[in-house]
């Protein structure tokens, strides 16, 4: 079943878009489309880093919180900000990476390596928002 993303586009600066992805693949498609509409368009490396960041944050919210209530992307001339809202108040946990590949532990350190800054904010309704920013 193909899922259609609904995008609320606000063409004022800073540019922002919102969706509710059902999978990390949906989130990557949304982020790729968002990046392609930015002017000037981000470099290929920045776009790839955006896709990695979005994919990891959305996959973690789906796995550990059970849902993504919203994915917000915002950009100005200096930064691209990713905000992933989910229904769980539990913060992401740093774990030792599992080199056998069975239990992960690589994603949260990758988020911190890619992002200029990372914040976890209380969300409405008892959940949280994970916010990360990339240099544009």
C-alpha positions as CSV (number, residue, x, y, z in Angstrom):
1,X,0.0,0.0,0.0
2,X,1.4,3.4,-1.1
3,X,1.1,6.1,1.6
4,X,0.5,9.6,0.4
5,X,2.3,12.4,2.4
6,X,0.4,15.5,3.2
7,X,2.7,18.6,3.2
8,X,1.8,21.9,4.7
9,X,4.1,24.3,3.0
10,X,4.8,27.8,4.3
11,X,6.6,29.7,1.6
12,X,7.9,32.4,4.0
13,X,11.4,32.6,5.3
14,X,12.5,30.5,7.1
15,X,11.0,27.8,4.8
16,X,9.2,25.0,6.7
17,X,7.3,21.9,5.9
18,X,5.4,19.4,8.1
19,X,4.4,15.8,7.5
20,X,3.4,12.7,9.4
21,X,5.5,9.9,7.9
22,X,4.5,6.2,8.4
23,X,8.0,5.0,7.7
24,X,11.6,6.1,7.5
25,X,11.3,5.8,3.7
26,X,8.4,8.2,3.7
27,X,10.4,10.6,5.8
28,X,13.4,10.4,3.4
29,X,11.2,11.1,0.4
30,X,9.7,14.1,2.2
31,X,13.2,15.4,3.2
32,X,14.6,14.9,-0.3
33,X,11.7,16.9,-1.8
34,X,12.1,19.6,0.9
35,X,15.8,20.0,0.1
36,X,15.2,20.1,-3.6
37,X,12.9,23.1,-3.2
38,X,15.4,25.2,-1.1
39,X,17.2,28.0,-2.9
40,X,20.0,27.8,-3.1
41,X,19.7,24.1,-3.0
42,X,21.9,22.4,-0.4
43,X,25.0,20.5,-1.5
44,X,24.8,16.8,-2.2
45,X,26.6,16.1,1.1
46,X,24.3,18.2,3.1
47,X,21.3,16.6,1.5
48,X,22.7,13.1,2.2
49,X,23.3,14.1,5.8
50,X,19.8,15.4,6.1
51,X,18.4,12.1,4.8
52,X,20.5,10.1,7.3
53,X,19.4,12.3,10.2
54,X,15.7,12.2,9.2
55,X,15.8,8.5,8.6
56,X,17.5,7.7,12.0
57,X,15.3,10.0,14.0
58,X,12.0,8.8,12.4
59,X,13.1,5.1,12.6
60,X,13.9,5.5,16.3
61,X,10.6,7.2,17.0
62,X,8.7,4.4,15.2
63,X,10.7,1.7,17.0
64,X,10.8,3.1,20.5
65,X,7.8,5.3,20.7
66,X,5.5,3.5,18.4
67,X,4.7,6.5,16.1
68,X,5.8,9.8,14.7
69,X,3.2,12.5,15.4
70,X,5.0,15.1,13.2
71,X,8.1,15.7,11.2
72,X,9.0,19.3,10.9
73,X,11.7,20.6,8.5
74,X,12.8,24.2,8.6
75,X,15.6,26.0,6.8
76,X,17.1,29.4,6.7
77,X,20.3,30.5,4.9
78,X,22.5,28.9,7.7
79,X,20.8,25.8,9.0
80,X,18.4,23.0,8.3
81,X,16.4,22.0,11.4
82,X,14.7,18.6,11.8
83,X,12.1,18.1,14.6
84,X,10.6,14.7,15.2
85,X,7.6,14.6,17.5
86,X,6.5,11.3,19.1
87,X,4.0,10.3,21.8
88,X,6.6,8.9,24.3
89,X,8.2,11.1,27.0
90,X,11.2,8.7,27.2
91,X,14.4,10.2,26.0
92,X,16.7,8.4,23.5
93,X,19.4,6.4,25.3
94,X,23.1,6.2,24.4
95,X,24.0,2.5,24.1
96,X,27.2,0.7,23.3
97,X,27.1,-0.2,19.6
98,X,26.5,-3.9,19.0
99,X,29.1,-5.0,16.5
100,X,27.2,-8.2,15.8
101,X,24.4,-6.1,14.2
102,X,21.6,-7.5,16.3
103,X,20.9,-4.7,18.7
104,X,22.0,-1.4,17.1
105,X,23.4,1.4,19.2
106,X,24.9,3.2,16.3
107,X,22.1,5.7,15.5
108,X,22.2,8.1,18.4
109,X,26.0,8.7,18.2
110,X,25.5,9.2,14.4
111,X,22.8,11.9,15.1
112,X,25.2,13.7,17.4
113,X,28.1,13.4,14.9
114,X,26.0,14.9,12.0
115,X,24.2,17.6,13.9
116,X,25.4,21.0,15.0
117,X,23.2,20.6,18.0
118,X,20.6,18.2,19.4
119,X,17.9,18.9,21.9
120,X,15.1,16.9,23.4
121,X,12.1,19.1,24.3
122,X,8.8,18.1,26.1
123,X,6.0,17.7,23.6
124,X,2.4,18.4,23.8
125,X,0.3,15.6,25.2
126,X,3.1,14.0,27.2
127,X,5.4,13.1,24.3
128,X,8.7,14.7,23.2
129,X,10.3,16.4,20.3
130,X,13.8,15.5,19.2
131,X,15.4,18.5,17.5
132,X,18.6,18.5,15.5
133,X,20.2,21.1,13.2
134,X,22.6,20.7,10.2
135,X,24.7,23.4,8.7
136,X,23.3,24.4,5.4
